[in-house]
């Protein structure tokens, strides 16, 4: 057993240079957890020791002599009582906090909330089995929602995987011990067929019809957001979170995106006109589902997804004469796996983007005919080609 006398003697030995370090521990059965004091010159730290998959793991509790032996035993006792005592609701709530501000937060909250109700929100997280998760996922799949079942499996796997790593996070002094050693979702195979790339895209007549609806009639956040989505081809969650400070009347700037890098795009006059009609601090104070529901209620096109609209822009922009490089540049589809692009290149390519947008808007006006949707007069976008040193004059 640890005693005050043995601790004092060990500290003297280490400080006198008789030993480089010393480790003292309370007695416990072989392979069981115990309170440990690691002594080094000038420092003594209390740890909770446990074995995971046969390997010893130490988790910092406090320092000595700031925390006495009696106090350390109390902290250790509370820690071992809490280890594995957290519920499914605790785990999902903690995981969702790590997703706050990210596009996936809303859908993850819906999926995990439903799963918690099915499994039992007050049930111990460490008691959840593969069969429990399988019951939740299978119920969704049997209702004919294979893609959503795939997402359930993904979010559940991510939540439990996060909990296992969070228990051993060296950046946190006292991380929560969720009592998990195995991810119960790992044994559930992924239904890769459920996430096949879509093929739906709007042909020019459908696109023009929907665009006229979005720009015309009584203005509303959903319609205007739909117009900007159609005209820019951006990710829908990035459109719905544009704030006033990110929009200067000509250019939108996102400091962070799905790819993890900033993204800046100029917009055509039609999109600029739609955005100028928004007055609040958040231009479109709605969520992505509201935009898609508004499009569905218009009755102009069959059921369509955000990716279908993004695919439509990619396809029509190609017919407008934009190269693949220009389309990828405007949609933030660059090679983010490239070290140079991800960590070193900070050129925003704005002149090149302006020239590409000019080509896109020229095509839009051809499709819309002389009856222009916004009634604006033509204007000239001047983009200075910084590399070539010459002017690009694009008539819009």
C-alpha positions as CSV (number, residue, x, y, z in Angstrom):
1,X,0.0,0.0,0.0
2,X,1.1,3.6,-0.6
3,X,2.0,5.4,2.6
4,X,3.1,8.9,3.3
5,X,6.4,7.5,4.6
6,X,7.1,5.5,1.4
7,X,6.3,8.5,-0.7
8,X,8.7,10.8,1.3
9,X,11.5,8.2,1.1
10,X,11.0,7.8,-2.6
11,X,11.1,11.5,-3.3
12,X,14.3,11.9,-1.3
13,X,16.0,9.1,-3.3
14,X,15.0,10.6,-6.6
15,X,16.0,14.2,-5.6
16,X,19.3,12.9,-4.3
17,X,20.1,11.3,-7.6
18,X,20.1,7.7,-6.3
19,X,17.4,6.8,-8.9
20,X,16.2,8.5,-12.0
21,X,12.5,8.0,-11.1
22,X,10.3,6.0,-8.9
23,X,6.8,4.5,-9.3
24,X,4.7,3.7,-6.3
25,X,1.3,2.0,-6.5
26,X,-1.5,0.8,-4.2
27,X,-2.0,-2.9,-4.1
28,X,-4.6,-4.5,-6.4
29,X,-5.2,-7.8,-8.1
30,X,-3.1,-8.5,-11.2
31,X,-4.5,-6.8,-14.2
32,X,-6.8,-4.6,-12.2
33,X,-6.8,-0.8,-12.0
34,X,-4.9,1.0,-9.2
35,X,-3.7,4.4,-7.9
36,X,-0.2,5.2,-9.0
37,X,2.3,7.9,-8.1
38,X,5.1,8.6,-10.6
39,X,8.0,10.5,-9.1
40,X,10.7,12.3,-11.2
41,X,13.1,15.1,-10.2
42,X,11.0,18.1,-9.2
43,X,7.7,16.5,-10.0
44,X,5.3,13.8,-8.6
45,X,2.1,13.0,-10.4
46,X,-0.9,10.9,-9.4
47,X,-2.3,8.6,-12.1
48,X,-5.2,6.1,-12.5
49,X,-3.8,2.9,-14.0
50,X,-5.9,0.5,-16.0
51,X,-5.4,-2.2,-18.5
52,X,-7.0,-2.0,-22.0
53,X,-6.6,-5.0,-24.3
54,X,-3.7,-6.2,-22.0
55,X,-1.9,-2.9,-22.3
56,X,-1.3,-0.6,-19.3
57,X,-2.8,2.9,-19.7
58,X,-2.2,5.8,-17.3
59,X,-4.5,8.7,-16.9
60,X,-3.4,11.8,-15.0
61,X,-5.4,12.7,-11.9
62,X,-3.5,15.3,-9.9
63,X,-0.1,16.3,-8.6
64,X,1.7,15.7,-5.3
65,X,2.0,17.3,-2.7
66,X,-0.8,19.6,-3.9
67,X,-3.0,16.6,-3.6
68,X,-2.3,14.4,-0.6
69,X,-2.4,10.6,-0.5
70,X,-5.9,10.6,1.1
71,X,-7.2,13.2,-1.4
72,X,-5.7,11.3,-4.3
73,X,-7.4,8.1,-3.2
74,X,-10.7,10.0,-3.0
75,X,-10.2,11.3,-6.5
76,X,-9.2,7.9,-7.8
77,X,-12.3,6.3,-6.2
78,X,-14.6,8.9,-7.8
79,X,-12.8,8.4,-11.1
80,X,-13.1,4.6,-11.1
81,X,-16.8,4.9,-10.1
82,X,-17.5,7.2,-13.0
83,X,-15.5,5.1,-15.5
84,X,-18.0,3.5,-17.7
85,X,-20.9,5.0,-15.8
86,X,-21.9,7.4,-18.5
87,X,-25.1,6.9,-20.5
88,X,-25.9,6.7,-24.2
89,X,-27.4,10.2,-23.9
90,X,-24.2,11.5,-22.3
91,X,-22.0,10.1,-25.1
92,X,-24.2,11.4,-27.9
93,X,-24.5,14.8,-26.4
94,X,-20.7,15.1,-25.9
95,X,-20.0,13.9,-29.4
96,X,-22.5,16.4,-30.9
97,X,-20.7,19.2,-29.1
98,X,-17.6,18.4,-31.2
99,X,-19.7,18.9,-34.4
100,X,-21.1,22.3,-33.5
101,X,-20.7,24.8,-36.3
102,X,-20.1,22.0,-38.9
103,X,-22.6,21.2,-41.7
104,X,-23.1,17.7,-40.4
105,X,-24.3,18.7,-37.0
106,X,-28.0,19.0,-37.8
107,X,-28.3,15.6,-39.4
108,X,-26.1,13.9,-36.8
109,X,-28.3,15.4,-34.0
110,X,-31.4,13.9,-35.7
111,X,-29.9,10.5,-36.3
112,X,-28.3,10.2,-32.8
113,X,-31.4,11.5,-31.1
114,X,-33.6,8.9,-32.8
115,X,-31.0,6.2,-32.0
116,X,-30.8,7.2,-28.3
117,X,-34.6,6.9,-28.0
118,X,-34.5,3.5,-29.5
119,X,-31.5,2.1,-27.5
120,X,-32.4,3.9,-24.3
121,X,-31.0,7.3,-23.4
122,X,-30.3,6.4,-19.8
123,X,-28.6,3.1,-20.7
124,X,-24.9,2.7,-20.0
125,X,-22.9,3.5,-23.1
126,X,-20.5,0.6,-22.4
127,X,-23.4,-1.9,-22.4
128,X,-24.5,-1.1,-26.0
129,X,-23.9,-4.0,-28.4
130,X,-23.8,-4.5,-32.1
131,X,-27.3,-6.0,-32.0
132,X,-28.6,-2.8,-30.4
133,X,-27.3,-0.7,-33.2
134,X,-28.3,-3.2,-35.8
135,X,-31.9,-3.0,-34.6
136,X,-31.9,0.8,-35.2
137,X,-30.3,0.7,-38.6
138,X,-32.3,-2.2,-39.9
139,X,-35.6,-0.5,-39.0
140,X,-34.6,2.5,-41.1
141,X,-33.5,0.2,-44.0
142,X,-36.7,-1.8,-43.9
143,X,-38.8,1.4,-44.4
144,X,-37.1,1.7,-47.8
145,X,-34.5,4.4,-46.8
146,X,-31.2,2.6,-47.7
147,X,-29.2,5.9,-48.0
148,X,-30.4,7.1,-44.6
149,X,-29.6,3.6,-43.1
150,X,-26.1,4.1,-44.4
151,X,-25.9,7.5,-42.6
152,X,-27.2,6.0,-39.4
153,X,-24.4,3.4,-39.5
154,X,-21.8,6.2,-40.3
155,X,-22.9,8.5,-37.4
156,X,-23.2,5.7,-34.8
157,X,-19.8,4.4,-35.8
158,X,-18.3,7.9,-35.6
159,X,-19.8,8.6,-32.1
160,X,-18.6,5.4,-30.5
161,X,-15.2,5.7,-32.2
162,X,-14.9,9.2,-30.9
163,X,-15.7,8.0,-27.4
164,X,-12.9,5.4,-27.4
165,X,-10.3,7.9,-28.5
166,X,-11.6,10.6,-26.2
167,X,-11.0,8.3,-23.2
168,X,-7.3,8.3,-24.1
169,X,-6.9,11.9,-25.2
170,X,-3.5,13.1,-23.9
171,X,-4.5,16.7,-24.4
172,X,-7.1,16.6,-21.6
173,X,-6.0,16.3,-18.0
174,X,-9.0,14.3,-16.9
175,X,-10.8,12.9,-20.0
176,X,-14.0,11.0,-19.5
177,X,-13.7,7.3,-19.4
178,X,-16.7,6.0,-21.4
179,X,-15.8,2.4,-20.5
180,X,-15.6,1.4,-24.2
181,X,-12.8,-0.8,-25.7
182,X,-14.6,-1.9,-28.9
183,X,-16.7,0.1,-31.3
184,X,-20.1,-1.8,-31.5
185,X,-20.7,-0.5,-35.1
186,X,-17.4,-2.0,-36.5
187,X,-19.0,-5.4,-37.0
188,X,-21.8,-3.9,-39.2
189,X,-20.8,-3.9,-42.9
190,X,-21.2,-0.7,-44.9
191,X,-23.9,-0.7,-47.6
192,X,-21.7,0.9,-50.3
193,X,-24.5,0.5,-52.9
194,X,-26.6,2.9,-50.9
195,X,-24.3,5.8,-51.5
196,X,-23.7,5.6,-55.2
197,X,-23.2,8.9,-57.0
198,X,-26.4,10.4,-58.4
199,X,-27.1,11.2,-62.0
200,X,-30.0,13.7,-61.8
201,X,-29.4,17.1,-63.3
202,X,-31.6,19.8,-64.7
203,X,-31.6,20.4,-68.5
204,X,-31.4,24.0,-69.6
205,X,-35.2,24.5,-70.0
206,X,-35.8,23.1,-66.5
207,X,-33.0,25.1,-65.1
208,X,-34.3,28.4,-66.6
209,X,-37.8,27.7,-65.5
210,X,-36.7,27.1,-61.9
211,X,-34.4,30.1,-61.9
212,X,-37.2,32.4,-63.1
213,X,-39.4,31.1,-60.3
214,X,-36.6,31.7,-57.7
215,X,-35.9,35.2,-58.9
216,X,-39.5,36.3,-59.5
217,X,-42.6,36.6,-57.4
218,X,-42.8,37.5,-53.8
219,X,-39.3,37.5,-52.3
220,X,-38.5,35.2,-49.5
221,X,-35.4,33.7,-47.9
222,X,-36.0,30.2,-49.4
223,X,-36.6,31.5,-52.9
224,X,-33.6,33.8,-52.9
225,X,-31.3,31.1,-51.4
226,X,-32.5,28.7,-54.2
227,X,-31.6,31.4,-56.8
228,X,-28.1,31.8,-55.4
229,X,-27.7,28.1,-55.2
230,X,-28.7,27.6,-58.8
231,X,-26.5,30.5,-60.0
232,X,-23.3,29.7,-58.0
233,X,-23.3,25.9,-57.7
234,X,-22.0,26.1,-54.1
235,X,-22.8,23.6,-51.3
236,X,-26.2,24.4,-49.9
237,X,-25.0,24.6,-46.2
238,X,-22.5,27.2,-47.2
239,X,-25.1,29.3,-48.9
240,X,-27.4,29.2,-46.0
241,X,-24.8,30.4,-43.5
242,X,-23.5,33.5,-45.5
243,X,-23.3,36.4,-43.1
244,X,-23.3,40.1,-43.9
245,X,-19.5,40.4,-43.2
246,X,-18.8,37.6,-45.6
247,X,-20.5,39.4,-48.6
248,X,-19.2,42.7,-49.9
249,X,-21.7,43.1,-52.7
250,X,-19.5,41.4,-55.3
251,X,-17.6,38.6,-53.6
252,X,-18.5,35.9,-51.1
253,X,-15.7,34.7,-48.7
254,X,-16.0,31.6,-46.5
255,X,-13.1,31.4,-44.0
256,X,-13.8,27.7,-43.5
257,X,-15.4,25.1,-45.8
258,X,-16.0,21.4,-46.0
259,X,-12.6,21.0,-47.5
260,X,-11.0,22.7,-44.6
261,X,-9.6,25.7,-46.6
262,X,-11.0,29.2,-47.2
263,X,-13.0,29.8,-50.3
264,X,-13.7,33.0,-52.2
265,X,-16.0,33.5,-55.3
266,X,-17.2,36.5,-57.3
267,X,-20.9,36.2,-58.2
268,X,-22.8,37.1,-61.4
269,X,-25.2,40.1,-61.4
270,X,-28.3,37.9,-61.1
271,X,-26.9,36.3,-57.8
272,X,-25.7,39.7,-56.6
273,X,-29.2,41.1,-57.2
274,X,-30.8,38.3,-55.2
275,X,-28.4,38.7,-52.3
276,X,-28.9,42.5,-52.2
277,X,-32.6,41.9,-51.4
278,X,-31.6,40.2,-48.1
279,X,-31.3,42.6,-45.2
280,X,-30.4,40.7,-42.0
281,X,-27.0,39.8,-40.5
282,X,-27.5,36.3,-41.9
283,X,-28.5,36.7,-45.6
284,X,-30.6,33.5,-45.6
285,X,-31.7,32.7,-42.0
286,X,-33.1,29.3,-42.9
287,X,-31.7,25.7,-43.1
288,X,-30.9,23.6,-46.1
289,X,-34.1,21.6,-45.8
290,X,-36.3,24.7,-46.1
291,X,-34.7,25.6,-49.4
292,X,-35.2,22.2,-50.9
293,X,-38.8,22.1,-49.6
294,X,-39.5,25.4,-51.2
295,X,-38.2,24.1,-54.5
296,X,-40.4,21.0,-54.2
297,X,-43.5,23.0,-53.4
298,X,-43.0,25.1,-56.6
299,X,-44.0,22.0,-58.5
300,X,-41.7,22.9,-61.4
301,X,-39.3,20.0,-61.2
302,X,-39.4,16.5,-59.8
303,X,-38.0,15.8,-56.3
304,X,-34.4,17.1,-56.4
305,X,-31.5,17.1,-53.9
306,X,-28.9,19.7,-53.1
307,X,-26.3,17.5,-54.9
308,X,-28.5,17.4,-58.0
309,X,-28.4,21.2,-58.1
310,X,-24.7,21.3,-57.6
311,X,-24.3,18.6,-60.4
312,X,-26.6,20.7,-62.6
313,X,-24.3,23.8,-62.3
314,X,-21.2,21.7,-63.0
315,X,-22.8,20.3,-66.1
316,X,-24.3,23.5,-67.5
317,X,-21.2,25.5,-66.7
318,X,-19.3,23.1,-69.0
319,X,-21.8,23.8,-71.8
320,X,-21.2,27.5,-71.1
321,X,-17.5,27.1,-72.0
322,X,-16.0,26.9,-68.5
323,X,-13.1,24.5,-68.4
324,X,-12.8,21.8,-65.7
325,X,-10.2,23.8,-63.9
326,X,-12.5,26.9,-63.8
327,X,-15.5,24.8,-62.7
328,X,-13.5,23.1,-59.9
329,X,-12.0,26.5,-58.9
330,X,-15.5,28.0,-58.5
331,X,-17.0,25.0,-56.7
332,X,-14.0,24.5,-54.3
333,X,-13.2,21.1,-55.8
334,X,-9.4,21.6,-55.9
335,X,-6.9,18.9,-55.1
336,X,-6.9,19.4,-51.3
337,X,-4.8,16.3,-50.9
338,X,-1.9,18.0,-52.5
339,X,0.5,19.3,-49.9
340,X,1.4,22.4,-51.8
341,X,-2.3,23.4,-52.3
342,X,-3.4,22.6,-48.7
343,X,-0.5,24.1,-46.7
344,X,1.3,26.6,-48.9
345,X,-0.6,28.1,-51.8
346,X,-2.8,31.0,-50.5
347,X,-3.5,32.6,-53.9
348,X,-7.3,33.1,-54.2
349,X,-7.4,33.0,-58.0
350,X,-9.9,35.9,-58.0
351,X,-9.0,37.3,-61.5
352,X,-9.4,33.8,-63.0
353,X,-12.6,33.3,-61.2
354,X,-14.0,36.6,-62.4
355,X,-13.2,35.7,-66.0
356,X,-15.0,32.3,-65.5
357,X,-18.0,33.9,-64.0
358,X,-18.2,36.3,-66.9
359,X,-18.5,33.3,-69.3
360,X,-21.1,31.7,-67.1
361,X,-23.2,34.9,-67.0
362,X,-22.9,35.3,-70.8
363,X,-24.4,31.9,-71.2
364,X,-27.2,32.7,-68.6
365,X,-28.3,35.7,-70.6
366,X,-28.4,33.6,-73.8
367,X,-30.7,31.1,-72.1
368,X,-32.9,33.8,-70.5
369,X,-33.2,35.7,-73.8
370,X,-33.7,39.5,-74.0
371,X,-36.1,39.4,-71.1
372,X,-33.5,39.5,-68.4
373,X,-34.6,38.2,-65.0
374,X,-33.1,41.1,-63.0
375,X,-33.4,43.9,-65.6
376,X,-29.8,45.1,-64.9
377,X,-27.8,46.8,-67.7
378,X,-24.7,45.0,-68.9
379,X,-21.5,45.9,-67.3
380,X,-17.9,45.0,-67.7
381,X,-15.9,42.9,-65.2
382,X,-12.3,43.8,-65.3
383,X,-10.0,41.1,-64.0
384,X,-6.3,41.8,-63.8
385,X,-4.4,38.6,-64.7
386,X,-1.6,38.9,-62.2
387,X,0.5,36.2,-63.8
388,X,0.1,37.3,-67.4
389,X,0.2,41.0,-66.7
390,X,-2.8,41.9,-69.1
391,X,-6.4,42.9,-68.6
392,X,-9.3,40.5,-69.1
393,X,-12.4,42.4,-70.1
394,X,-15.5,40.3,-69.9
395,X,-18.7,41.8,-71.1
396,X,-21.7,40.7,-69.0
